[in-house]
Amino acid sequence: MLNKKQTRWAVEQIIVLYPNATPSLDARTPFQVAVSVLLSAQATDVSVNLATPALFAALPTPADFAAVTPEQVEPYIKSIGLYHNKAKHIVAMSQKLVNEFNGEMPTTMTELTSLPGIGRKSASVILGDAFGIPAFAVDTHITRIAKRLKIAQEKDSVLQIEKNITNALPKEQWIEGHHAMIYFGREVCSARNPQCLTCPLLEICAFGQHYVKQA
Ligand code: SF4
């Protein structure tokens, strides 16, 4: 396992590789960030970005979504996986925002995770991307990288991975670290074809060293 110092070094190398990594979901308001994040579960960001312009043009605010039925939302998001449940969650989330939060997105983890369809990972993305509040969302890319690099053990939960990284990295690097690791997972430490030979982390990565020997 990497210790805290090594973990911080590894994530900082990834930030150096992707210093300008930004969110890949298009959204203008905190509420639209939340809807986009909710839609992106088990779907590509590209498919979400294709659907949301028409959706947000028709229904821009929580009050607009709270006033319609899920069936009225579905035509806008039919191209995205699990659209049936997602439409239900977006309408329920909007109703709760209108009824309990004055139509505004809350800004704490506890309040965000009380909303229908919003789990810890989505709440972290909303905190970071919509409000710039330090949070570290762990997705499948970050899980894979953390386990290959031994930032976490194979059996560790996403919450444990989050703890290992946030305990090692200063708060002000959490948001950029999250985005940089996603880019790194897409382009370098990919699931099927990791670019270990040219990876700057090869020297501390037993998985990568083994992979290179076998190739
Ligand atoms: Fe991923 Fe390979 Fe780099 Fe290790 S050496 S972090 S497995 S790309």
Boltz pocket constraint, residues with backbone or C-beta under 6 A from the ligand:
constraints:
  - pocket:
      binder: B
      contacts: [[A, 145], [A, 148], [A, 149], [A, 188], [A, 189], [A, 190], [A, 194], [A, 195], [A, 196], [A, 197], [A, 199], [A, 200], [A, 201], [A, 202], [A, 205], [A, 207], [A, 208], [A, 209], [A, 211]]
      max_distance: 6.0
